[in-house]
Amino acid sequence: MQLRIFTEPQEGATYDQLLQVAHVTEETGFDAFFRSDHYAGFFDPRPGLGPSDAWTTLAGLARDTHRVRLGTLVTPITFRLPGPLAITVANVDAMSGGRVELGLGTGWNDHEHRAYGVPFPPLAERFERLEEQLDILTGLWTTPEDATFSYSGRHYELVDSPALPKPVQRPRPPIITGGFGHTRTPRLAAAHADEFNTPFARFDDFVAQRDRVRAACEAIDRDPDSMVFSAALTVACGIDDAEVRRRAEAIGRDAADLCTHAAGGTVDQLVDTLGRWSDAGADRVYLQVLDLDDLDHVRLLGGEVLPHLT
């Protein structure tokens, strides 16, 4: 199993804070550093701080890190047009030397859209736009360099695009989709995604959604083993129960609930929990670290948990 560090800086974080976490993530051996893509928090923001732009942050980290992969869980299709998004991701991929991954979804937080004047169509339209954006991104990145790309959809039209720049990773950077829909979500993943992520799900719900995605792959004659299956789990780990409680309280969570339904507990408990997810088919787990100032938490995870799972 691969373990990745996943942050939520929309509550307010500086670039330097994120860079510190990314450096410790890299130094302690984790596979990747990911962040959310939100323009508004869900709690009271830290005084004087607001959200940071995900792809601006990743561009900086592309130059300030050396090994870890970088990406979003997930970029809403409502935030960016597909053509400029393809350019942005390709640019950051080049800046990182080919370490970028793109998580893409419909978006769901209507508050942040209202707060910053971003149109927020109904869910059915957002799904249509997601499918078209996936088609366009793949088309732009995989069109031969001596050819142009055109596309005519219900929501987007591209005419004779030079389809440049190309990403470093060929044929394209990995694409991550996810969610809990029973029909369209698995179908889109099977057709377009390299990885399917089930965020903050109960264990049984992860297993059920994994089976739906595998079935959707089989329905289009895709080998389901070619899909990477991942989960995102909030983490609060400690050397003893008291430290687990302290870390859970610092992020406003109940330690017992995290131990039962997420990634809470002592090192041994967390290793057992993650082993159970691995046995159920999780190839990767994104450990959601919410206290960005607690670098010792990341060091503990990297030093004591990670070696037992890789």
N, C-alpha and C positions, 0 to 999 in steps of 0.2 A: 504493500500500500504506500502511496505517496501522501505526504502531509504538506499542506500549504497554509500560509498565514494570510488571513483575510481581515481587512480593516474597514471601519465605517466612519470616515472622517466628516460626514455631513453634519455631525453634531458640533463641529468646530475643531479644526486642527490646523496647525501651521505646516508648511512644507518641511521644515526642519524636523518636526516631530515625526512625520511620516518617513523621512529619510533615515532617522535613527532606528525606527522599527525595521525598515527595509535592510539596513546594514546588519542588524542583529539577526534578522531572518537569513541573510546570506551567510553570515559568519557561523551560524549554528547548524547549517546543513540542510535547511528546508529547500524544497523544490521550487517554490514560487512565492511571490508577494502579490497579492491581489487587493483591490479596493472596490468599494461600491461606487455607483455612479448616481448620485442624488444631488439636488440643488436645495434641499431643505431637510432639516432634522426632524426627528419625531418626538424630541423632548425639548427642554429649554436649552438653547444654544449656550455655549460657553461665552462669558462676557467679552465683547469686542471681536469675537471670531464668528465666521460663518462658514458655509460650505466651500470646498475647493473644487475646481473643475477636474474631472477624472483624467482626461487625456492630456491636459496641461501637466498635471502631476506626473503621469506616467512618462511623459517626454523628459521631464527632469530626472526621474529615476532611471530612465534608459541610459543617461550619461553618468549618473552617480552610483550605479551598481555595475557589477561585472558578470555575475553568474545566474542569479535567480531569474526565472521567467516572470513576466509582468502582465497583468490583465485586469479586466473588469468583471464583476458579478453584480448586476449586468448593466450594460448600456441600453437605456430605453430608446426605441426607434423614434420616439417623439422628439428627442433632443437634437437630432442631427439628420440632415438629408443624406441619403445613401452615397451619393457621389463624393461630397466633401468628407464623409466618414471614411470612405475607402482611402482617400488621400492621407487623412490624418493617421490612420492605423498603419499604412505603408510607411509613412515618414517615421513614426515611432519605432516601427520594426527595424528600419535601417539604423536609427539612432542607437538601438539596443544591440545591434549585431544579430538580429533574428531571434529575439526572445519574447515576442508579444503574442498574446492570445486575446481573442475578442469574445466576450460574453454579450449576447444580444437578446433583448426581450421586448415585450409590448409596452412596458411601463405600467405602473399601477397606482402611484401616489398622486391623486388629483390635486392635493394641497400644494405640492411643489410646483405643479404646472400653473395653478392660479397665481401663486406667489411671484413667479417670474414671467408671467405672460406667455407661457408656452401652450399652444393648442393641445387639447386632450380629447381626441375623438372617442366615440363609443368603442367598447371592447372588440366587437366584430370587425370594425374598420381597422383597429390597431393590429389585429391578427392578419388582415389582408396586407397591410403595410409591412408587417414583419416578414411575411413570405416574399413580397416583392423586394424588400431590402436585401434579403438573403440571396435572392437571384442576382441582384445587381452587384453586390459585393463580390460574389464568386465570379460573375462575368467580367467585371473590371480587372480583377486580379489575375485571371487565367487567360484573358485574351492575349494572343501573341503580340510581341512588341512592335511588329510591323503591320498590325491590323488595328481597326477601330471597333468600338463596341456601341451597339444601339439596343434600346430596350423600350418597349411600349406596354405599359401596364395600366391598371385602372387609376393608380395614384401617382406614378412616376413615369417620366419619359426622358430617355437619354438619346441624343442624336449624334452619331459619329464622334463619340468620345475617344480621345487618344488613349484612354485607359492607363494613364500614367500618374504617379510613379508605381512601379511594381514593388511589392514587399520583398524583403530578403528571403523569407521562407517561401519555398515553392512546393506545390503550386500556390499555396496561400497560407496565412497564419491559421492555427486551429480556431474553430468556431465552437462556442459553447452556447447551448440553449437549455431550457429547463422549465420547471413548473409542475403543476398538479392536474392540468386538464387531462381528461380521459381519452380524447379522440384526436383533436387537431394538434395538440401539443406533441404527443408521440409521433404523429405523422410528419410534422415539420422537422422534428429532430432526426428521424430516420432519413429524410431526404437531404438534409443540409448540414447536420452537426457532426463534429468529431467527438463531442463530449456532451453528456446529458447530466445536468445538476438538479438535485432535489434539495431545495433550501429549507433548513430548519424543520424537517419532517420528523414525525414519529417513525420508529424503526419499521413497523409493519406497513406504513404508507410508502416508505422508500422501496420496500420489496415489491409492493403492488405496482408502483409506477415503473420500476425497473422492468417488470414483466410486460407491462403495456408497451414500453419502448422496444423491447426485444421483439415482441410480436409485430410491431409496426415495421421494424427492419425486415423481418422475415417476409412480410406481405409484399415488399418491393424487391425481394431477392437480394437483400443486403445481409451480409454475415453479421449477426448481432454482436459477435465477439469483436467486431471492428469498432464498436462504440465504447468509449470510456464512460463509466458511470461514477458519479461523484455525489457527495453530500456536503452541506455546510452545517456546522454545529457550533453553537456558542460554547466557549471553553472557559473553565475556571479550575486550574490545577494547582495543587500545593503539595508540600512535603508532608503535611499532616492535615487532619480535618479542620483545625483552626485556621490554617492558611487558606484552605479551600473556601471556608466561610468568609474570610476577609476579602478574598478576591471576588467572590460572588456579590457580597454586599457593596463593594466598590462600583459595580456596574448595575446595581439595583435589581439583582436577581436572587432567587432563593437557591441556596446551595443544594438542598435535597432535590428540588425539581431539576436542576442542571445534571445532577448525578443520575437521575432516573431517565430523563428524556433528551439530554444533550451530551456534552463532553465535560462534565464536572467530576471532580474526585481527586484522590491522591494519584501519584504516578502509577502505582499498580492497578488501581481502579480504572484509570483512563486507558492504560494499555489493554486491559481486558475489554473495555467498551469498544475501543477502536478495532480490536481483533474480531469482535462479533460483527461489526459493520463490514469488515473485510470478508469474513466468511459468507456474508449475505450478498456479496457482489460489488461492494464499493471499492473501486480502484483508487480513488482519491478522496480525501476529506479536507475541506477547507475549515481550519480552526478560526472561528470568529473571535478576534482579540479586540475587546472594546475599550480597555484602559490603555491608551497609547503611551502613557508615561511609565507603565510598569514593564520596563524592559527585562527585568529579572524573570518575569512570567514567560516571556519568549525564550529566554536562555534555559529555563527549567524544561520547557517543552522540547527544545532542541537537544538538550544535553541528556535528559533522562527518559523521555517518551519516544522520540524519533528513532533512536537506535534499535528499539524493540520491534519496529514495524516496517523497516526497510531492508 
